């Protein structure tokens, strides 16, 4: 299995912290956000190679970080310099998939989210299903649901539809940005983009994919921490301390 870490955003809502520094390398406790994720994946022992997709402005920061890691991590510069010319998460994923070459499975994660449980749970679930898989958690707030990717589920946890930031969410099941894709699913990326799949949000590819092939959603056994604003970053630092 190979892994793509999407980290090419500009995190403007976290200015001034991220005006000249990438959000995934901010510290939570004694480690950076990326170190928490990478350490978990390393402990799982299933990732043979990882790729961090960065924008051009922050690539050198990620290269310095990767040089200090014990495992093999490639940093890929997508060439963008600001929000106006960014490629978007789905094009970044295609860029990374082409760089890494084919793998039986590809784990795709956002570099600015944390979990209080191991991603090994998702990898095990995907092995059991033998299909592309994601995670889900129940969100009671309609306001928050309207800002998220929301899943519609059928029998056996199969996803029958997904909406991004819909004013009328189809359920209370939110899909965080952690995806385990099969080789066959990744091969469909060029087709998805050619058919008008949204490129900005990573969940756009999932929304396109689940209408064509089986994709399943595991209920999360713990909590996800989304770092999007200065306030949420401070809150995560308080809550995450000592969890892992």
C-alpha positions as CSV (number, residue, x, y, z in Angstrom):
1,X,0.0,0.0,0.0
2,X,1.1,3.5,-0.8
3,X,0.0,6.8,0.8
4,X,-0.8,10.3,-0.5
5,X,-0.9,13.1,2.0
6,X,-2.7,16.2,0.6
7,X,-1.0,19.3,1.9
8,X,-1.1,21.9,-0.9
9,X,-3.6,24.3,0.7
10,X,-2.8,27.8,1.9
11,X,-4.8,27.8,5.2
12,X,-5.8,31.5,4.9
13,X,-8.1,31.2,7.9
14,X,-5.1,30.5,10.1
15,X,-3.2,33.7,9.2
16,X,-0.8,34.9,10.5
17,X,0.4,31.5,11.7
18,X,0.3,30.0,8.2
19,X,1.1,33.1,6.0
20,X,4.6,31.8,5.6
21,X,4.4,28.3,7.0
22,X,2.3,25.2,6.2
23,X,-0.5,24.2,8.4
24,X,0.3,20.5,8.5
25,X,3.7,21.4,10.2
26,X,2.1,23.3,13.0
27,X,2.7,21.7,16.4
28,X,0.1,19.9,18.5
29,X,1.7,18.9,21.7
30,X,5.3,17.9,21.1
31,X,4.9,16.9,17.5
32,X,3.7,18.4,14.2
33,X,0.3,17.4,12.8
34,X,2.1,15.5,10.0
35,X,4.3,13.7,12.6
36,X,1.2,12.4,14.4
37,X,-0.1,11.0,11.1
38,X,3.2,9.6,9.9
39,X,4.0,8.0,13.2
40,X,0.6,6.2,13.2
41,X,1.1,5.0,9.7
42,X,4.6,3.8,10.4
43,X,3.4,1.8,13.4
44,X,0.7,0.2,11.3
45,X,3.6,-1.2,9.1
46,X,1.6,-1.4,5.9
47,X,2.8,1.7,4.0
48,X,5.7,1.0,1.6
49,X,6.0,4.6,0.3
50,X,4.4,8.0,1.0
51,X,4.1,11.2,-1.0
52,X,3.3,14.6,0.4
53,X,1.7,17.0,-2.2
54,X,2.7,20.6,-1.4
55,X,2.2,23.9,-3.2
56,X,5.4,25.7,-4.5
57,X,5.5,28.2,-1.6
58,X,5.8,25.6,1.1
59,X,7.6,22.7,-0.6
60,X,10.9,23.4,1.0
61,X,9.3,23.2,4.5
62,X,8.0,19.7,3.7
63,X,11.3,18.6,2.2
64,X,13.1,19.6,5.4
65,X,10.5,17.7,7.4
66,X,10.7,14.6,5.2
67,X,14.5,14.6,5.5
68,X,14.1,14.1,9.2
69,X,11.7,11.2,9.0
70,X,13.0,7.5,9.1
71,X,10.6,6.2,6.4
72,X,10.6,7.0,2.7
73,X,8.6,10.1,2.0
74,X,8.6,12.0,-1.3
75,X,7.6,15.7,-1.4
76,X,5.8,16.7,-4.7
77,X,5.6,20.3,-5.6
78,X,2.3,20.9,-7.5
79,X,3.6,24.3,-8.8
80,X,0.8,26.5,-7.4
81,X,1.7,29.7,-5.6
82,X,-1.6,30.9,-4.2
83,X,-5.4,30.2,-4.0
84,X,-5.9,31.7,-7.4
85,X,-3.8,29.1,-9.3
86,X,-4.1,26.1,-7.1
87,X,-4.7,22.7,-8.8
88,X,-7.2,21.4,-6.3
89,X,-7.1,18.3,-4.2
90,X,-8.3,15.9,-6.9
91,X,-5.7,17.0,-9.4
92,X,-3.1,16.9,-6.7
93,X,-4.2,13.3,-6.0
94,X,-3.8,12.4,-9.7
95,X,-0.3,14.1,-9.8
96,X,0.8,12.0,-6.8
97,X,-0.7,8.8,-8.1
98,X,1.2,9.2,-11.3
99,X,4.4,9.9,-9.4
100,X,4.0,6.9,-7.0
101,X,3.1,4.4,-9.7
102,X,0.4,1.8,-9.4
103,X,-0.3,0.1,-6.0
104,X,-2.9,-2.4,-5.0
105,X,-4.3,0.2,-2.6
106,X,-3.7,3.9,-2.1
107,X,-4.4,5.6,1.2
108,X,-5.3,9.3,0.8
109,X,-5.4,11.6,3.8
110,X,-5.6,15.3,4.4
111,X,-2.5,16.6,6.2
112,X,-4.4,18.9,8.5
113,X,-6.7,16.5,10.4
114,X,-5.9,14.4,13.5
115,X,-7.6,11.3,14.9
116,X,-7.6,9.9,18.4
117,X,-7.5,6.3,17.1
118,X,-5.2,4.5,14.6
119,X,-5.8,4.5,10.8
120,X,-5.0,0.8,11.1
121,X,-8.8,0.4,11.7
122,X,-9.6,1.8,8.3
123,X,-6.9,-0.3,6.6
124,X,-8.3,-3.5,8.2
125,X,-11.9,-2.6,7.3
126,X,-10.8,-2.0,3.6
127,X,-9.0,-5.4,3.6
128,X,-12.2,-7.1,4.8
129,X,-14.4,-5.4,2.2
130,X,-11.9,-5.8,-0.6
131,X,-13.1,-2.5,-2.0
132,X,-12.6,1.2,-1.8
133,X,-13.5,2.4,1.7
134,X,-13.8,5.6,3.8
135,X,-14.9,6.6,7.3
136,X,-18.0,8.2,8.6
137,X,-19.2,9.9,11.8
138,X,-22.6,11.2,12.9
139,X,-22.9,15.0,13.0
140,X,-26.1,16.3,14.7
141,X,-25.6,19.9,13.7
142,X,-27.4,20.9,10.5
143,X,-25.2,24.0,10.3
144,X,-22.0,21.9,10.3
145,X,-23.5,19.3,7.9
146,X,-24.0,22.0,5.3
147,X,-20.3,22.6,5.4
148,X,-19.3,19.0,4.9
149,X,-19.3,16.0,2.6
150,X,-22.3,14.0,3.7
151,X,-23.0,10.3,2.8
152,X,-26.1,8.5,1.9
153,X,-25.8,4.8,2.9
154,X,-27.4,1.7,1.7
155,X,-27.2,-2.0,2.8
156,X,-24.0,-3.2,4.3
157,X,-22.4,0.2,4.8
158,X,-22.3,0.8,1.0
159,X,-22.3,4.4,0.0
160,X,-25.1,5.2,-2.5
161,X,-24.5,8.9,-2.8
162,X,-22.5,11.9,-1.4
163,X,-23.1,15.6,-1.4
164,X,-20.6,18.4,-0.7
165,X,-21.8,21.4,1.2
166,X,-25.4,20.8,0.4
167,X,-28.2,23.0,1.8
168,X,-30.2,19.8,2.2
169,X,-27.9,17.1,3.5
170,X,-29.2,13.5,2.8
171,X,-28.2,12.2,6.2
172,X,-26.2,13.0,9.3
173,X,-23.2,10.9,8.2
174,X,-20.1,13.0,7.5
175,X,-17.1,11.7,5.6
176,X,-13.8,13.1,6.9
177,X,-10.8,13.3,4.4
178,X,-9.4,9.8,4.9
179,X,-9.9,7.5,1.9
180,X,-8.6,4.0,1.0
181,X,-8.8,3.5,-2.8
182,X,-8.2,0.3,-4.8
183,X,-6.0,0.3,-7.8
184,X,-9.0,0.2,-10.1
185,X,-10.5,3.3,-8.4
186,X,-7.4,5.3,-8.8
187,X,-7.3,4.4,-12.5
188,X,-10.6,6.2,-12.9
189,X,-9.2,9.6,-11.8
190,X,-8.5,10.9,-15.3
191,X,-12.0,9.9,-16.4
192,X,-13.6,11.6,-13.4
193,X,-11.8,14.9,-14.1
194,X,-12.7,14.6,-17.8
195,X,-16.4,14.1,-16.9
196,X,-16.4,17.3,-14.8
197,X,-15.7,15.9,-11.3
198,X,-15.0,18.9,-9.0
199,X,-11.2,19.3,-8.4
200,X,-11.1,21.4,-5.3
201,X,-12.5,19.2,-2.5
202,X,-10.9,15.7,-2.0
203,X,-14.4,14.3,-1.5
204,X,-15.5,15.2,-5.0
205,X,-13.8,12.2,-6.4
206,X,-15.5,10.0,-3.8
207,X,-18.9,11.5,-4.8
208,X,-18.2,10.7,-8.4
209,X,-16.8,7.2,-7.7
210,X,-19.5,5.9,-5.4
211,X,-22.1,6.2,-8.2
212,X,-20.0,3.8,-10.4
213,X,-18.3,1.2,-8.2
214,X,-18.9,-0.1,-4.7
215,X,-17.5,2.1,-1.9
216,X,-18.1,1.4,1.8
217,X,-18.0,3.6,4.9
218,X,-16.7,2.4,8.3
219,X,-18.2,4.2,11.4
220,X,-15.3,5.9,13.2
221,X,-14.4,4.3,16.6
222,X,-13.2,7.7,17.9
223,X,-12.9,11.4,17.2
224,X,-11.6,13.5,14.4
225,X,-9.9,16.9,15.0
226,X,-10.3,19.3,12.1
227,X,-7.9,22.2,12.3
228,X,-9.4,25.0,10.2
229,X,-9.3,28.2,12.2
230,X,-7.1,29.8,14.9
231,X,-9.8,29.0,17.5
232,X,-10.0,25.3,16.4
233,X,-6.2,25.0,16.5
234,X,-6.1,26.3,20.1
235,X,-8.9,23.9,21.0
236,X,-7.2,20.9,19.4
237,X,-4.0,21.7,21.2
238,X,-5.9,21.5,24.5
239,X,-8.0,18.4,23.7
240,X,-5.3,16.4,22.0
241,X,-2.7,16.8,24.7
242,X,-2.0,13.4,26.2
243,X,-4.5,11.4,24.1
244,X,-1.9,9.4,22.1
